[in-house]
Structures are given as structure tokens and as C-alpha cells.
Amino acid sequence: MSLPKFNEILSISNTDISEEIIKTEKELFDLRFKKATRQSFKAHEIKHNKRRLAHLKTLLTKRLYSIEEKKQNTLLNLVKTIKIDN
């Protein structure tokens, strides 16, 4: 199993990303719990899940920042047009 790629998650919607974050955090918790209780698990899965979680959170943050920036630019343009009209 190879490490997850960032390009694989670019086409996922924001709601699906949120669901994937919750799912990945639960899997990571379960793996850490197995490690603490000395149950058998594949150690590389911890690294893979941590990386996937980082990818998902980074993409979601970038998208939300982009949405906020668009809203702010729209408000600035609106204020500029109001000032010009007055």
C-alpha cells in the first residue's frame, strides 16, 4: 500500500472532506488504541492516516479561506461602488 496522494482528494466536495476527516480521525484513534493495548495492527497505517488527515485538513482550510476571500472581495467591491456613486 502506497502513501496517499494529495491529488486523489482534490475532486472531493467540502462536505465529503468533512466526513472523511471524521472517518480518518476515528481510524487513527482506533489504531492508537490498538497500539496502546498491544493488539495486532499494521504500524504503517498510523503514518498513512496521519498524512491523509493532514491532506484533508489542508485542502478544506484552503477552500474555506478561498471562499472567505471571495466574500471579502465582493464586499470591498460593493463598498467601492457605493462610494463612487455617492
PAMARZA-585280 format. One record per residue: residue in one letter; x, y, z of N, C-alpha, C in turn. Coordinates in steps of 0.001 Angstrom, whole numbers, padded with zeros to 6 digits, always signed. Layout:
<sites>
AXYZXYZXYZ/...
</sites>
This chain:
<sites>
M+000846-001182+000000+000000+000000+000000+000888+001240+000000/S+000667+002103-000963+001470+003316-001043+000850+004431-000206/L+001637+005453+000027+001137+006598+000774+000061+007312-000028/P-000934+007880+000638-001989+008588-000077-001454+009830-000788/K-002014+010120-001931-001593+011261-002738-002584+012409-002568/F-002057+013623-002559-002884+014813-002398-003809+014997-003597/N-003341+014645-004789-004140+014818-005998-005403+013961-006004/E-005389+012888-005224-006541+011987-005179-007752+012620-004509/I-007549+013610-003665-008663+014181-002912-009124+015536-003433/L-008500+016030-004487-008844+017360-004996-010267+017448-005541/S-010807+016354-006026-012134+016388-006638-013265+016144-005638/I-012946+015955-004379-013965+015673-003362-014613+016977-002913/S-015924+016944-002660-016631+018139-002199-016291+018431-000742/N-016625+019636-000292-016297+020048+001084-017003+019190+002130/T-018263+018837+001883-018974+018003+002852-018368+016611+002921/D-017972+016074+001766-017330+014762+001759-015982+014816+002463/I-015270+015927+002310-013988+016084+003001-014207+016084+004511/S-015243+016779+004967-015540+016806+006402-015849+015405+006923/E-016616+014651+006155-016932+013279+006553-015677+012412+006567/E-014816+012595+005581-013566+011838+005518-012651+012192+006696/I-012651+013452+007108-011843+013864+008263-012309+013135+009507/I-013611+013092+009720-014157+012403+010891-013819+010920+010840/K-013988+010319+009666-013701+008895+009492-012219+008603+009745/T-011341+009427+009213-009899+009221+009361-009463+009421+010807/E-010042+010424+011483-009709+010633+012897-010129+009434+013737/K-011286+008848+013430-011743+007657+014154-010807+006483+013898/E-010408+006283+012645-009470+005204+012320-008144+005404+013037/L-007673+006631+013069-006412+006935+013750-006533+006673+015248/F-007654+007033+015840-007887+006754+017256-007874+005254+017511/D-008564+004501+016653-008615+003049+016818-007221+002421+016713/L-006421+002924+015759-005063+002397+015611-004206+002716+016835/R-004350+003927+017348-003578+004296+018550-004034+003480+019756/F-005320+003203+019810-005858+002396+020902-005310+000970+020806/K-005277+000426+019596-004719-000910+019403-003249-000937+019811/K-002528+000115+019478-001110+000181+019834-000944+000217+021352/A-001764+001008+022023-001664+001150+023483-002035-000144+024206/T-002979-000898+023637-003410-002138+024281-002668-003363+023730/R-001648-003097+022921-000784-004139+022363-001543-005170+021533/Q-002556-004702+020820-003249-005564+019872-002504-005518+018549/S-002770-006494+017712-002069-006511+016427-002667-005459+015483/F-001784-004754+014789-002183-003754+013806-000998-003520+012892/K-001267-002889+011778-000196-002568+010834+000313-001169+011157/A+001561-001095+011577+002129+000167+012063+002145+001254+011005/H+002300+000902+009744+002356+001908+008688+001016+002610+008498/E-000068+001987+008953-001389+002607+008796-001519+003889+009618/I-000792+003978+010730-000812+005205+011522-000238+006349+010696/K+000903+006109+010069+001534+007134+009243+000633+007518+008074/H+000013+006553+007439-000850+006819+006298-002075+007633+006704/N-002671+007274+007828-003854+008005+008286-003509+009421+008735/K-002360+009582+009374-001942+010926+009770-001721+011806+008544/R-001101+011247+007527-000850+012001+006311-002155+012321+005588/R-003065+011353+005512-004358+011581+004861-005131+012668+005602/L-005091+012619+006931-005770+013628+007733-005186+015014+007467/A-003884+015102+007371-003240+016387+007080-003638+016890+005699/H-003678+016007+004717-004088+016394+003374-005517+016925+003376/L-006407+016202+004031-007822+016596+004059-008007+017942+004748/K-007357+018120+005896-007498+019376+006629-006896+020541+005857/T-005781+020307+005190-005146+021360+004400-006052+021782+003256/L-006607+020821+002546-007477+021136+001416-008728+021872+001881/L-009331+021409+002971-010535+022061+003485-010231+023492+003925/T-009106+023693+004593-008713+025032+005031-008481+025952+003845/K-007803+025448+002819-007564+026255+001618-008871+026658+000950/R-009785+025716+000851-011071+026007+000207-011879+027008+001019/L-011919+026840+002330-012671+027771+003171-012044+029161+003134/Y-010717+029227+003115-010028+030508+003013-010353+031177+001682/S-010403+030384+000635-010736+030906-000690-012153+031467-000716/I-013082+030779-000087-014472+031249-000022-014548+032560+000755/E-013856+032626+001889-013848+033851+002689-013247+035010+001919/E-012179+034734+001184-011522+035778+000409-012454+036311-000685/K-013182+035427-001327-014136+035839-002363-015236+036716-001762/K-015733+036312-000580-016769+037110+000091-016235+038491+000437/Q-015020+038537+000943-014428+039811+001339-014212+040699+000120/N-013748+040120-000977-013552+040890-002202-014883+041422-002728/T-015926+040625-002615-017248+041069-003049-017718+042246-002213/L-017495+042172-000913-017884+043275-000033-017077+044532-000337/L-015788+044375-000576-014954+045532-000901-015407+046183-002211/N-015723+045383-003195-016207+045921-004466-017544+046638-004284/L-018388+046094-003434-019671+046719-003163-019483+048079-002479/V-018579+048113-001508-018298+049375-000811-017711+050386-001779/K-016822+049969-002644-016218+050879-003622-017277+051448-004562/T-018205+050605-004999-019244+051102-005910-020178+052073-005197/I-020429+051845-003935-021284+052760-003163-020582+054093-002993/K-019265+054078-002712-018510+055326-002553-018445+056102-003871/I-018296+055389-004955-018221+056041-006272-019559+056691-006629/D-020651+056009-006305-021979+056527-006611-022301+057778-005778/N-021776+057840-004579-022074+058987-003705-021177+060088-004016/
</sites>
